[in-house]
Amino acid sequence: MLLLGNPPPASAQAQRSTRLAFLIAGFAGAAWAPIIPYVKLRCGLNDAHLGLLLLCLGMGSIVAMPVAGALAGRFGCRWIITIAVVLACCTLPVLASSSILFLLAPALILFGAGVGSIDCLVNVQAVIVERACGKAMMSGFHGLFSVGGLLGATGVSALLGIGFSPLQAVGVGIGLIAVAAIAAIPGLLTGRTSSAEGASFALPHGVVLAIGLMCFVVFLAEGAAIDWSAVFLAATRHMDVRYTGLGYAAFACTMTIGRLAGDWLVNRIAGRVLVVGGSLLAAGGMGLVAFIPFWPVTLAGYAIVGTGCANIVPVLYSAIGRQHRMPEHLAVSAVTTLGYAGILLGPAVLGFIAGSLTLSVALAMVGGLLCCIAGVGLLLPRVLVNGVEG
């Protein structure tokens, strides 16, 4: 089964495997989140030390993404994704059970490298499959990433809630990942995405740099929802701490629904409209979050941000497949790296701004950056953001 050749990118098998790979990517990354408090307690870490430990995850991801993109250019996606899945699954038990920092830190770096490589290469595969099929599919792929994230976080949390140990809970998750990976591997692409003599790494430039910076801002908005929504609702909107998780839940649910409906939208609405309109809608939602001092309005604001952001990144990834400034495997890895810098490093910057000014001002600045995306979207060449051209 695993020795099958390179499947046609437009085949049903390749499409099915791409969907499974996105589901795996979302699930694997989110399965780690519920065990973070156990790591903090087990190791006796304060918030500052935990923050430094979590930087290892970002370091591993950001370093691995360009490397994974370069390897995919020469060897295809299948085996690199397979190795990355194995790496993530092998390090999760260490994260769930170890109390030795000198073991946790390298394990978290390797876990970040595995998850980051999967995230990068599923997008490389998705660009190729979507172009071969000649129809909009990227939003649906990313929607399954969001579904995987919700399943990973809620599934592991539920297992912990009924008495499973962290090691047992992630063990169940690893089993599910393994089953999905075995089903996905035969349909992952093995063909090179570039010539053997082509560059293995390149800095983003031209339109690829513009797309990467736009993804950075959208991922920054997502990072603000993940890392700061509960704090903001508790400290600024004085919401009962038991319910502050509703902020991110509102954001994640509307983003997931928006992405699952995204392919239908992209086939009927120009991608430029989705990028410009979505960014302005998200900016408006962030304005509600930052300036209206009532927690129900704040929750509605986060839901609006999720709706607006839902299809911006999928449309931009589709655009990568239509540009000719950089090979697609290098362009995807560069854009993914920039995007992840937004979600991994951006919230820390917001923390510094909040410390100097207020968290409301920091979130309002994110809204301003989302408005800038609308301006850049209007300037991009029409062919890159029409949403329907293959």
C-alpha positions, 0 to 999 in steps of 0.5 A, a space after each residue: 500500500 505504501 509503495 504505490 507510485 505518485 497518484 494523479 493530483 486530480 484523482 479522488 485518492 489525492 483529494 481524499 488524502 489531502 483532506 485527511 492530511 489537513 485533519 491530521 495537521 489540525 488535530 496533532 497541533 491542538 492535542 498538545 494544548 490541553 496538557 499544557 497546564 499539566 506540564 506547568 504543574 508537573 514542572 513547577 513553572 511560573 508563567 514566565 518560565 512556561 512562556 520561555 518553554 512554549 517558545 521552543 514550539 515556535 522555534 521548532 516550527 519556524 525553522 522546520 517549515 523552510 526545510 520541509 518546503 525545500 525537501 518537498 521540492 526534491 522528494 515530494 510531499 508523501 514521505 516528508 509528511 509521513 516522517 513529520 507525523 511520526 516525529 509529532 507522535 513520538 514526542 507527544 508522550 514525552 510532553 505528556 509525561 516528563 517533568 525534566 525540562 532538559 528533556 521537555 525543551 528538545 521534545 517540544 522543539 521536535 514536536 514543533 518541527 513535526 507539526 510545522 512541517 505537516 502544516 507547511 506540506 499539506 498546503 503544498 499538496 493542496 495548491 497542487 491538487 486544487 490547480 489540477 482539479 481546476 476548482 476552488 477547494 482550499 477553503 474546504 481543506 482549511 476548514 478540515 484543519 479547523 475541524 481537526 483542531 476543535 476535535 483535538 482540543 475537545 477530545 483530549 480535554 474530554 478524556 482528561 475530564 473523565 479521568 484519563 492521565 495526560 499520557 493515556 489521553 495523548 495515547 488515544 490521540 496518537 492512535 487516531 492520528 496513526 489510523 488517519 495517516 495510514 489511510 492518507 499516505 497512499 494519496 499523498 504526492 511523491 513527485 518533485 515540485 521543482 527541478 532537481 537543480 532548482 534552489 532549495 531555499 529562497 527569501 520571499 519577494 514580490 507578490 509572495 512577500 505581500 501574501 506572506 505579510 497578509 497571512 501574518 496579520 490574519 494569523 496575528 488576529 487568530 493568535 490574539 483570539 487564542 492567547 488573549 481573549 480569555 485574559 481580556 474578557 476576565 480583566 477588562 470586561 469583568 466576565 466570570 473566569 469560568 466562561 472566558 473560554 467562550 471568546 475563542 470558542 466564538 472565534 473558532 466556531 465561526 471560522 470553521 463554519 466559514 471555511 467549510 462554506 468557503 469553497 461554495 463562496 469562492 465559486 460565487 464571489 471573487 476572491 478579491 472581494 472575500 479578501 477585502 470584505 473579509 478583512 474589513 469585517 474582521 477589523 470591524 469585529 476587532 473594533 467591537 472587541 476593543 471599544 464596546 465595554 460589554 462582554 456580550 458585544 465582545 463575544 459577538 465581536 470575536 465571532 465576527 472576527 472569525 467570520 471575516 478571517 475565515 477565507 482570507 488565508 485559503 484564498 491567498 494560498 490558492 493565489 500562490 499556485 497562480 504566481 510565477 515569481 517563486 516555485 510553489 513549494 518555496 513560496 508556500 513554505 515562506 508564506 507559512 513561516 511568515 504566517 506562523 510567526 504571526 500566531 506564535 510571536 505576534 501575541 508576545 508583541 501584543 503583550 508588550 504593547 498591552 503592558 505599555 498602553 492597554 490591551 484594548 489599544 493592542 487589539 485595536 492595532 490588530 484591527 488597524 492592520 486588518 484594514 491594511 490587508 484590505 488595501 493590499 488586497 486591492 493592489 494585488 494583481 487580479 489573477 491572483 485573487 479572483 478565486 475561480 481561475 485555476 
